[in-house]
Amino acid sequence: MVLIRKVGLQMGKILRKCVACGRYTMIHLECPECGGKTVNPHPAKFSLTDKYGKYRRQLKKMEKK
């Protein structure tokens, strides 16, 4: 079982979601149920001066096609 270091983490940053099964876990980099990779389920912070927003929107359009 792989854990993220607890030092300096905020409470909202420890929630993780498994990519494979969709199950939520706390702190684990691997899902305790299926062993899949976990990611941060929270969206990125919004910024009006988003330098990469143009590229993200282009990528999103290309994925829809």
DRENBALUM-193372 format. One line per field, with one value per residue (C-alpha): residue number from 1; residue in three letters; x, y, z. Coordinates in nm, 3 decimals. Each point is the difference from the previous one (the first is absolute). Layout:
num <- c(NUM / ...) .
residu <- c(ALA / ...) .
xx <- c(X / ...) .
yy <- c(Y / ...) .
zz <- c(Z / ...) .
% end
This chain:
num <- c(1 / 2 / 3 / 4 / 5 / 6 / 7 / 8 / 9 / 10 / 11 / 12 / 13 / 14 / 15 / 16 / 17 / 18 / 19 / 20 / 21 / 22 / 23 / 24 / 25 / 26 / 27 / 28 / 29 / 30 / 31 / 32 / 33 / 34 / 35 / 36 / 37 / 38 / 39 / 40 / 41 / 42 / 43 / 44 / 45 / 46 / 47 / 48 / 49 / 50 / 51 / 52 / 53 / 54 / 55 / 56 / 57 / 58 / 59 / 60 / 61 / 62 / 63 / 64 / 65) .
residu <- c(MET / VAL / LEU / ILE / ARG / LYS / VAL / GLY / LEU / GLN / MET / GLY / LYS / ILE / LEU / ARG / LYS / CYS / VAL / ALA / CYS / GLY / ARG / TYR / THR / MET / ILE / HIS / LEU / GLU / CYS / PRO / GLU / CYS / GLY / GLY / LYS / THR / VAL / ASN / PRO / HIS / PRO / ALA / LYS / PHE / SER / LEU / THR / ASP / LYS / TYR / GLY / LYS / TYR / ARG / ARG / GLN / LEU / LYS / LYS / MET / GLU / LYS / LYS) .
xx <- c(0.000 / 0.153 / -0.077 / 0.048 / 0.206 / -0.229 / 0.243 / -0.138 / -0.322 / -0.325 / -0.310 / -0.161 / 0.308 / 0.002 / -0.314 / 0.084 / -0.217 / 0.086 / 0.011 / -0.089 / -0.292 / -0.103 / 0.034 / 0.117 / 0.285 / 0.207 / 0.373 / 0.065 / 0.169 / -0.135 / -0.362 / -0.027 / -0.278 / 0.125 / 0.360 / -0.067 / 0.155 / -0.169 / -0.025 / -0.105 / -0.376 / -0.004 / -0.002 / 0.289 / -0.026 / -0.169 / 0.205 / -0.094 / 0.361 / 0.014 / 0.305 / -0.092 / -0.380 / 0.017 / 0.187 / -0.228 / -0.308 / 0.162 / 0.079 / -0.357 / -0.136 / 0.234 / -0.110 / -0.368 / 0.061) .
yy <- c(0.000 / 0.331 / 0.312 / 0.369 / 0.179 / 0.178 / 0.285 / 0.332 / -0.138 / 0.189 / -0.195 / 0.051 / -0.133 / -0.352 / -0.129 / -0.224 / -0.179 / -0.326 / 0.026 / -0.366 / -0.059 / 0.355 / -0.069 / 0.281 / -0.041 / 0.213 / 0.055 / -0.327 / 0.024 / -0.345 / -0.109 / -0.237 / -0.197 / -0.050 / 0.127 / 0.263 / 0.347 / 0.278 / 0.365 / 0.324 / 0.040 / 0.375 / 0.242 / 0.238 / 0.352 / 0.252 / 0.293 / 0.283 / 0.015 / -0.368 / -0.030 / -0.345 / 0.032 / 0.048 / -0.328 / -0.190 / 0.116 / -0.101 / -0.344 / -0.037 / 0.085 / -0.252 / -0.273 / 0.057 / -0.061) .
zz <- c(0.000 / -0.112 / 0.204 / -0.067 / 0.264 / 0.246 / 0.069 / -0.126 / -0.153 / 0.037 / 0.090 / -0.343 / -0.179 / 0.144 / -0.174 / -0.299 / -0.260 / -0.174 / -0.379 / -0.049 / 0.238 / 0.101 / 0.371 / 0.230 / 0.246 / 0.234 / -0.058 / -0.194 / -0.340 / -0.087 / 0.047 / 0.298 / -0.178 / -0.357 / 0.010 / -0.269 / -0.018 / 0.199 / -0.102 / 0.164 / -0.067 / 0.062 / -0.297 / -0.056 / 0.140 / -0.230 / -0.122 / -0.237 / -0.117 / -0.098 / -0.225 / -0.130 / -0.028 / -0.377 / -0.044 / 0.238 / -0.195 / -0.331 / 0.141 / 0.126 / -0.349 / -0.161 / 0.243 / -0.083 / -0.374) .
% end
